[in-house]
Amino acid sequence: MKKIYIHISVFTLCLFILQSVFAESTVTTIYFFESAVCPHCKQANQYFMNNKHRMQKIRLLKYELLNKNGVMDQNNKKNLQILVSMLEKIKKQKGDKPFIYLERVAYTYYTKNGLPYYKSTDRYSKKDEPVPVPLFIINDTVYLGFDNFVINKIEQIMK
């Protein structure tokens, strides 16, 4: 009887340890769409390089949309299709709810001639443009640009 109790205790302890290890090792994927000629993209890249030691909970996947000549080559076109596909998937999940953020303001998404656009839900706003880079997708939310709002979201994941 004592052996059974010891085995059950050891098994329970192992389960507890495994649960703790997996709970702490949750990794969030950040999709980073960039351009080789974008100064804000360079700032974002520098930020990630400077914080590499803090990124244990982040998997950063980078996609270039314009090459160093400011041209969209075949690889960049594939990356654009990946972006549009991801945005369409999020839109399907969210419905008509805004999920694109620029400087804390929420926008809706749509495509026009195969390009991703964002527009304001405010009837007095004229914002209706193609999405700029850098663009980050974290979970089911899109962040445009690289500012303190975006940095704070990334910092929350790093904690």
N, C-alpha and C positions, 0 to 999 in steps of 0.2 A: 504494500500500500504506500509505503514511504517513497519507493522508487517512482511510482506513478505520479505522486505529488511533485517530486523533483523534476520529472520530465515535463509535466504540465507547466511548472514554474519557469523552467528554462525556455520552453517553447513560447510562452507568453512574453518573456523578456526579449527574446529574439524578434518577435513580431513588433514589440514596442520600439526597439532600436531601429528596425527596418523602416517603420512608419516615420520615425523622427528624421532619418537620413533622407527619405524621399520627400518629405514635407519641406525640408530646408533646401533641397536641390532643384526646386521648381525653376525652370528656365523660361523666360519670356522671349519670344522672337520679335525683333524689330526689323521691319523691312524698310530699307533706306534707298529711295530712288533719287538719283543725283545726276549732275552734269559735270563734265570735266572742266567746263569754262565758268562755272557758277561760283562766285566768291563766298556765298553763304554755305554752299556744299563743302568748300574747302575748310571753312570754320568748323562745320560739323565733323568732318573727318579729323581735324586737329583735336577737337574735343574728345572724340572716341580714342584717339591715340594717347592722349594725356591721361585718360581714365581707364585704360586697358586693364590695369590691376584691380579695378573695382567692378569689372563686368562679368563676374562669375554667374550672375543670374540672368545674363543677357546673351542671346545669340543674335548677332548682327548680320543680316543678309543684305548685300549691296547690289543695286542694279543701276547701271549707267544708261541714261536716256539720250544724252548727246555726247559725242566723243570730244577729244581735245581740239578738234577743228570746228567745233560747234555744229557738227553735222550728225544726222541720225543715220547710222549705218545699219546693216542687216541685224547685227546683234542687238543694237539699241531698239530696233523695231520689235524684236522678240520680247525685249524687256518692257516695252510699252504695252504689248499685248498681255503680258503677265500683270502689269499694273491695272489695266482695264478689267481683266478677269477678276482680280482681287476686289476691285471697287464694285463690280457688278454683284459679286457674292455678298459683300457687306450690305449693299443696297437691298438685295433680296431679303436678308435677315432683318434689316431695320425698317423696311417699307419706305414711307415718305419722310421719316424722321431724319433731321440733319445729322451727319456724322463726320463732316469735314470741318476742321477748326483752323482758323487763321487769326492769331492774336486774340484768342479766347472767344471769338465770334463763330457761331455755328452756321454752316452752309449745307445746302443740298447738292447732290451729285447727279450728273447726267452725261451722256456722250453726244458728241456732234461731229459728224464726219470721222468717226472712229477715235476721236480724241476725248480724253476726260475733261469735263468742265465742272466748275462749281459756281453756284449762284446763291444770292441772299434770299432768305425766306421773308424778309421785310419788304413790303410792297413799295416803300419809298427809296430803297437802295437800288443802285444801278449795277451792283457787282454781279457780273456774269462773264467769267473768263476761263480760259484753259487753266488747269491746275499747274502751279509753278513747282520748281524744285528749289531746295530740297523738300522732299515729301517723305513722311514717316508713317508707316502703318503699324500701330501697336494694338493688338487684339482686334477689336472691331471699330477702331477709331482712327481717323486720318488727321495728321498734323502737317500743315503747310508752313514752310519757312523754318528758320532756326533762331528762336528767341528764348527768353527766359521761361515762357510758358511751356515750350517743348522740353527745355533742359530740366525743368521741375518734374515733368512727367517721367523722364528717363531716370532722374535722381531717385524718384519714388521706387522705381523697380530695383535700383542698385542697393537699396537699404536692406 
